Amino acid sequence: MSIKIFRCTHCGTTLFPARYLCPSCGGTEWSALDAERGVVTAATAVRRRVGTDNSDDIHLASVATEAGPIVVARLDSPVESGDAVSLALDAQHRIVARRG
C-alpha cells in the first residue's frame, strides 16, 4: 500500500497529511499523488519505551518525499541522512521506509 500526498488543484501546494483547506490559497480540492520514494533528512533510534521490555530499538527517520512533504517513517534498520529509501504503509497503516 502506498502513501498518498495531496496536491491543491488550485495552487499546486503539496501536503501530508490531508487538510480541509489549502494553507496557501484556501482551496478545497485536492489530487492524490503516490509517494513511493524519498531521502532521509534526519534519523534517530528509540531505545527505551514505557511498558515494554526494551529489547529492540525502534528506528525512525524524517523522509523528504519526491513530491515534497516530509513524513516520519519507521525503519527496519538504521539509516543516515542522505540515504534513499522506498516508502510504504504496513498492515497497521504505519509509514515504513526501506533502503533502496
TIDRENSE-614732 format. One line per field, with one value per residue (C-alpha): residue in three letters; x negated, y negated, z negated. Coordinates in steps of 0.001 Angstrom, whole numbers, m for minus. Layout:
BEGIN
numi: [ALA_...]
x: [X_...]
y: [Y_...]
z: [Z_...]
END
This chain:
BEGIN
numi: [MET_SER_ILE_LYS_ILE_PHE_ARG_CYS_THR_HIS_CYS_GLY_THR_THR_LEU_PHE_PRO_ALA_ARG_TYR_LEU_CYS_PRO_SER_CYS_GLY_GLY_THR_GLU_TRP_SER_ALA_LEU_ASP_ALA_GLU_ARG_GLY_VAL_VAL_THR_ALA_ALA_THR_ALA_VAL_ARG_ARG_ARG_VAL_GLY_THR_ASP_ASN_SER_ASP_ASP_ILE_HIS_LEU_ALA_SER_VAL_ALA_THR_GLU_ALA_GLY_PRO_ILE_VAL_VAL_ALA_ARG_LEU_ASP_SER_PRO_VAL_GLU_SER_GLY_ASP_ALA_VAL_SER_LEU_ALA_LEU_ASP_ALA_GLN_HIS_ARG_ILE_VAL_ALA_ARG_ARG_GLY]
x: [0_m1424_m1398_797_m484_2133_1722_4027_5629_5741_2175_153_m821_m1607_m702_m788_1476_4556_6321_9702_8289_5042_2887_1549_4701_7684_8562_10700_9977_7072_5466_3697_134_m1669_m4803_m6947_m10455_m12295_m15566_m16310_m16776_m17207_m17251_m17071_m16556_m14078_m15914_m13648_m9866_m7406_m5539_m7951_m10957_m13078_m14834_m14639_m15346_m12825_m14496_m12704_m13528_m12233_m11958_m11556_m9235_m9739_m6508_m7889_m6299_m8322_m6949_m8152_m8776_m9641_m12708_m13806_m17470_m19472_m19933_m21809_m20883_m21032_m20117_m17495_m14555_m11357_m8127_m5027_m2283_m2413_555_1102_1072_m2274_m4665_m7708_m10921_m13476_m16838_m16961]
y: [0_m3395_m6704_m9445_m13030_m15657_m18493_m21507_m21619_m25429_m26441_m23175_m23163_m19621_m18400_m15402_m14545_m15831_m19009_m20508_m23825_m24624_m26786_m28712_m29644_m28335_m25850_m22816_m20462_m18009_m15435_m12451_m11505_m8290_m8835_m5770_m7142_m9744_m10854_m10674_m14148_m13005_m9681_m8503_m5387_m4996_m2869_m2918_m2772_m2673_620_2762_4932_2510_5389_3872_332_m1391_m3293_m6388_m8853_m12073_m11447_m14140_m12554_m13030_m15059_m17446_m16915_m15333_m12210_m10333_m6668_m3559_m1626_1980_960_m2219_m4751_m8024_m11437_m11425_m7737_m6990_m4921_m3396_m4191_m2103_m1517_1648_3736_1327_m1663_m2924_m4541_m2316_m3040_m636_m1368_m1203]
z: [0_928_m909_545_749_1519_4066_4145_7592_7461_6477_6522_2820_1639_m1869_m4149_m5819_m4004_m5173_m4512_m3285_m1492_m3798_m778_1136_m842_1899_1061_3951_3893_6144_4587_5537_4615_2527_3140_2610_593_m1011_m4733_m6250_m9891_m11745_m15356_m17478_m20333_m22897_m25962_m25884_m28767_m29070_m27038_m27755_m25653_m23912_m20423_m19298_m17044_m14213_m12888_m10134_m8672_m4937_m2269_300_4029_4000_1367_m2060_m4861_m6574_m9664_m8872_m10835_m9642_m9959_m10250_m10925_m8108_m7739_m6380_m2610_m2202_462_m803_528_m1341_m2029_m4597_m6714_m7920_m10851_m8418_m9739_m7285_m6804_m4903_m3483_m1907_1809]
END
